[in-house]
Amino acid sequence: MKSGAVWLSSATPEGIDEFLGGLSDAALIALPWMFEFWALPHQLPPEGAWKTWVIMGGRGAGKTRAGAEWVRSMVEGSGPLDPGRASRVALVAETLDQAREVMVFGDSGLLACSPPDRRPEWNATRRMLNWPNGATAQLFSAHDPDSLRGPQFDAAWVDELAKWKKGQDTWDQLQFALRLGGNPQQVVTTTPQSVPVLKAIVKNPSTVLTHAPTEANRAYLAKSFLEEVETRYGGTRLGRQELEGKLIDDLNGALWTTAMLEGARGAEPERLSRIVVAVDPPVTSRPGSDECGIVVVGVATEGPVSRWRAVVLEDASMRGTSTEWARAAVAACQRHGADRIVAEVNQGGELVEQMIRQQDVLVPYRAVNATRGKVARAEPVAALYEQGRVMHRRGLAALEEQMCQMTRTGFQGKGSPDRVDALVWALFETMIEPALTVQAQPQVRSLGR
């Protein structure tokens, strides 16, 4: 269902004139304050008997406006002095300053969203909003969970819960305080982060969830902002969290974490000494089979081994026939001017090389065999990331997702980690094996005279 704002943006001038001409003077005055007309779908409360509504969205997706308008819908009655469904509301943010500046005085806060005849008054001494109909909203800081002991409420708005340092304690105290009325409810507006308290809330049967990417609210955001954040974070794991509003979970014992991968966004080496395309072929090319992992890695090996740096240039993994993945591997080699294709041949044997040679008979090629398990092979590669020696280009979200599902007890995702396997072979070829060779060379000592 389209919002009124979306409809108006696409309507003809005649259609807009006809719509506005059909409204009474009172309706025209009220129209700017009718959020149901202007709201995007993710900003409207879901139906049903829920206890908690989590609005999870990217930066600038309209979460704050949705939270403020929900509070309005709860406290306002038919007339300015008529009671609403809630009369005592808790407003909880990480700090009191953030609660005041964002939830109350912000551009999308309660004062900005309220029509003149229903606008609450701010009582700075008591940190409280007072509506003309007697409803109140009190501000609380997540730094002081015990401040929620004693007060009681029939509604609550919680902002940016995922970044609270005392999130679980504050949330627990709020649940004890939310005890008035027949159906006390709460709204959580937050950019997702993989924290236990948020994951537990989302899994609760009484919770409903809506989420939207930053892009959904583009009509109200600067074009330059969208271009900048998409250029910087699009196609990354952090971008899925901060722009797409997805809850990115780090598994226990994961060899790679979101923080590690975000640390791989640094500057690339100015000059690459060598580029390799690594291929992890699927067992079969039948429909529903695993993908063929194809990952391109470049390395700068000037100076001592400790200064070597690698950069993942591309993830060209794909699902297809043996001819199709061989063609894709050779194309990646040509695209990046790679020095060699490295392919695991445990499953395909000599057939792997035959398929690649059919595409380019002269392409430099090396076959490798896996003699250890996937985790054992991946651990030294993960160590390179911990040391900050591997950089990532944009557009590697699918690879990074697989990386974060590789744990010390095995791969926790669906199917086979073909992209990760190809990455591991590429970094073994460019970083680990050459380093071992250099370190094994005898040291020549100058004796002098």
N, C-alpha and C positions, 0 to 999 in steps of 0.2 A: 504494500500500500504506500503510495506516495504521500509525503507531507505537503501541506499547503504551500510552503516555501518552494519546494521542488516543482509543484504544479504551476505556481505563478511565474517561475523562472522560464518555463517552457511554453507558457500560454501566449496567445497573440494579444496585441494591445486591445483589440476589440473584445476578446474574452475577458481580459482583466477589467475593462470598463463595465462590461455587463455584470460581472461578479460583484464589483464594488458598488455599482448602481443599485443592486438589489438589496443592499444592507441598509438598515435604519441608522439614524445618527448615533444611537446608543451602541449599536453593534460595531460601527466604524471606530468609535472611541475605544471600545473594549478589545478590538481585534489584535492590537500589538501585544496584549497581555494574555492572549489565549494560546498557551503553549501547546496544547493538543493540536492546534492548526499548524504551527510552525515546526514542531519537533520532528526529528529523524526517528525512524522506527526503533533504534536501539535506545533512545532516550525516553521511551514511554514505558510505564510499569507493566510487567507481564500480568496476565490474568491468573487466577487461582489463589489458593490459601497459602501463600508463602510466608515465611518468617523473615528471610533475608534475601534481598535483591542485590546481587553483585554486578556492578556496571564496570566491565573490564575493557579498557580501550587504549589506543595509542595516544601519544602526546597530542593534545589539541583536538581530540575526538568529540568533545562536548560533554565530558563526564561531569564537570562541575555544574554546568547549567542544568543537567538532568537531575543532579542531587538537589540543587536549590529549588527547582520547580516541583520536585516530589514533596519536599517539605511544605511548600506553598499549598499543594493539593491536599495535604493532611491537615493543616491548621486553619485554612480559610473555609468559611461557610458560604451560603448563598449570597448573603449581604455582608457588608463590612463588619457588622457587629454580631453576626450569627456565628455560633460555634462550629468548628470543624470536627473531623474525626479524631484529631489529636490536639492536646492542649499543653503538653509538657514534652519538649524535644531536647535531646542531647546532641550537641555538635562536637564531634571529636576529631582532632587533627594531631599531627606529630607534636606541634608546639602551640601555645596559645596565640603567638603572633601569626602563625600560618592559618589557624582557625579564623582569626579576625580578618586578616588581609585577603584571604581567598574565599572562605565560606560566607562571610558577612559583607565585607566591603569590596570584594573583587568584581571585575567586569561582568562575571557571570554569577556573582554571589546573591544572597537573599535580598539585599537592599536594591540592587540594580534590577532584579527580576520582579519586584513587587509593584503593583499599580499604586498610584498616589493615595487612594482612599483605603488601602489595606497595608500600606507600608509600615513595618514595625519600627519602633524607636530603639536606639542603641543605648544601653545603660553600661557605661564603661566601668563603673565601680564594681558592679556585680557580674560583669562579663555576660550580659544577658540581652536578648531581644524581647521586646514586648509588643504584641500585636493589638490593634484596636479592640478585638473581641476577647482579650484576656489571655490568649495563648502566649506561651513563653518558650524561648530556646536558650539553653545555657551552654557556654563553651567549656571544653575540657582539653587537657593536654595528655597525650599518650606517654609523656615522660613522668606523669604522676598518676599511675593507675588507682591509687588509694583515694584520689579525689572523687572517684565514682562510687565510693562507699557512702551510703546514706541517702543520696538523692534517688528519686524514682521517676520513670518516664513511660510514655506510651508510644514514643517514636524516637528514632535516632538516625543521624546521618554521620557516617564515618568516611573520612577523606584520606586517601593515599596510605591505607593500612599496610601495604606491602613493605614500606620503608620504615615502619616504626621499630625502634630498638627494643621496646618492651611490648611488642604487639600482642603476644599471647596473654600476658597479665592484664593488659588494658581491655582486651576483648572479653576476657572472662568476667571482669568486674562490670563491664557494660551489660552483659547478659543478666547478671543478678539485678541490675538497676532497671532493666526494661520489663517492668511488671505491672503496669497500669493498663486499664481498658480491657476490652474483650479480645483484641488481637493485636498486641504490640508488634510493630514491624520496624525494620532497619534497612538502610540502604548503604552499601559500600561502594564508593567511587575510587578506583585505583588503577594505576598502570601496573600490569602484572609483574611480579617477581617470584622466584621459586623459594618461598618461605613457608615453613610448616603451618603457620596459623592460617594463611590464605588458602593453602591446599586443603586443609581440613574443613574450612568453611564451604568451599566449592563442592566438596564431596558430601556435605550434609544433605539429607533428603529434603529438608525444609528450605533449601536454598534454590533460587532461580538465578540464571546467569544470562546476561546479554553482553555482547562485546562488539566493538567496531574498530576499524583501522583509522588512523589519522586522516586518510584520504576521504573518508565518509563525510567529514566536516570541512571539506576544502573551500566551500563557498564563504566561510567565515575566517579563513586563514590566509596570510600573505603568500602570494605565489612564490616569492623568493625563499620563504621558510620551507615550503614543501620541496622545492627544488634542491635546497641545501641538504636537508635531512635525508632525502631519497638518494642523493649523490653520495653522501657519506655513509649511510647505514643500510640502504636498500640491498637486499640479497645477502644480509648477514644474519647470524643468530640473534644478535642484539636488536637488529631491525625488526625481526619477527615479534620481539617483546615490546619494544618501544614504539614502533610504527603500526604493526598489525594488531597489537593488543592481545597476543597469544601468551598463555602461561607456559614458560619454558622451564622444564623440570630437569635438575641435575640429579643423576642417580647416585646412590651410595656406591663408592668404590669405582666411580667412573675414571677412566684414564685421561679423559679430556673433560673440562668443565667450561661453562659459558665464560667465566672470568679468564681462563687460560686463552680461549679463542679470541676474546676481545683484546687481550694483550698481544695478539698476533696482527694487529692493524697498523703497526709501525711502518716506517719508511723502508722501501725495498732497497736492496743493494744496487748501487749505480751501474755496475757491470757484472753480468753473469758469466761464469767460467764455463758452465756446462748446463745443458737442458736435456731432460729425459722424459719420455712418455712411458708410463707404466700401465700395463694391461692385466686385468684379472678376468679371464674369460669365464662365461657361465658353463655349467655342465651340459646344458641343452638349450636350444633356441626355440623350444615349443612354447605356445601361448601360456602365459602365467609363470614362465621361468624367471630366474634371477636376472638382474641387469649385468652388463659387462662393465666392470669398473675401468675407467680410462682417466688417468690423472696426470697432469703435466707439472713438473717441478723443475725450477732452475736453481742453481747454486753458485755462490761466490766463494772461491776457495783461496783467495789471496791471504798471505800471512800464516800465522800458526793455526792449528786446528781449532783452537778455542775461539777464533775469530771468524770461522766459516759461518755463512748465513745462507739459508734457503728460502725460496718463496714459491708458494703454490700458485701457479699461473692460471690453471683452468681445470675444471672438472667436466670432462666431456663424456661421462658415463651415459650409457643408453641401453635400451632393450631392443633386441632385434636378432636377425639371423647372423650366422658366422660371417657371411660376406659383408653384412651391414656394419657389424662392430669392427671388423678388420679395416673396412674403408674409413670408418670414423677415427680409428687409431692412427692410420697413415695420414689422414687429413690434419689431425692435431699435430703430428710430427712436422708436417710441411708448414702449417700455420705459425708455429713457434720457432722454426728452424732448429728442431731438436737434433741432438747428436746421436740418439739411440732410442729404439723401442725395447723395453724390457717386459717380458710376458711370463706369467706363471704357467707352467705346463703340466702340473700334477694331474689335471683332468684330461687335457686335450693332447698332450704329447707333441709329436712332430706335426700334427694337424694344425696346431696354432700357428707355427711358422709358415706352413703352406698357405694358410688363408691370408696371412699378411703379405707374403711374397707375391701372391696373385694380384695384390693392389700396387706393390712397388717392389720389384725384384732386387733393387739395389739398396733398399733401406737398411741401415745398420740395425742389427737385431741381436738380442741376447735372451736365451731361455733361462728361467730360474725355477728351482724346485723348493717347495715348502717342506722343511724337515722338522719344524716345530709348530706348535699350535698357534692360532691367530693371536691370542693374548700375549704369549711369549714373544712373538715377532713385533707386536705393537708397543710393548712397554718401553724399549729403548727409543722408539720414535716419539712417544709421549714425553720422554725425558728431554728431548730436544726442545719441545714446546715449553716445558717448565723452565728451561734455561733461556728462553726468549730468543731462540736461534732460528725459528721458522716464522715467516710472514705469510699472510693470506691476502689475496686480492678479493675484490667484491665478487658476488655471484656464486659463492660456494656454500649456500645455505643447506642444500641437500647433503653435501659431504659432511658439513659440520654437525648436522643432526645425527648422522650415523656415528660420527666420532664420539659424541656425548652419550651414545647408547652402548659403547664398548666399555665394559667393566672388567675388573680383575677376575671375575668369575665367568666371563663370557659375554657375548653380544646379546643385548636385551631387546633389540628391535625385531621387526618382522623380516623373514627371509635371511639372506646372507649379506654381510657387510662388504659388498663388492667394492664400493668406493673407498672405504678405509683400507681394504687389502691393497688396492692399487696405490694409494697414498704411501702405505708402508713400504711397498717394493720400490717406489720412486725415491723415497728418502734413504732407504738402504743403499740404493745404487749411487746416489749423489753425495750422501753425507757419511753414513755409518761405515760402509766397507772401505771407502777411500781413507777415512780417518784411521781405521784399524791398520791399514797398510802403511801409512806414514808413521804411525806410532811404533810399528814393529821393526822399522828400519834401524840398523845399528847407528848409534850416535858416534860421530867422528870427533875426536878430541884433538885439539892443537897443542902439541907438547912444547913448542918454542925451542929456543936454543939456550 
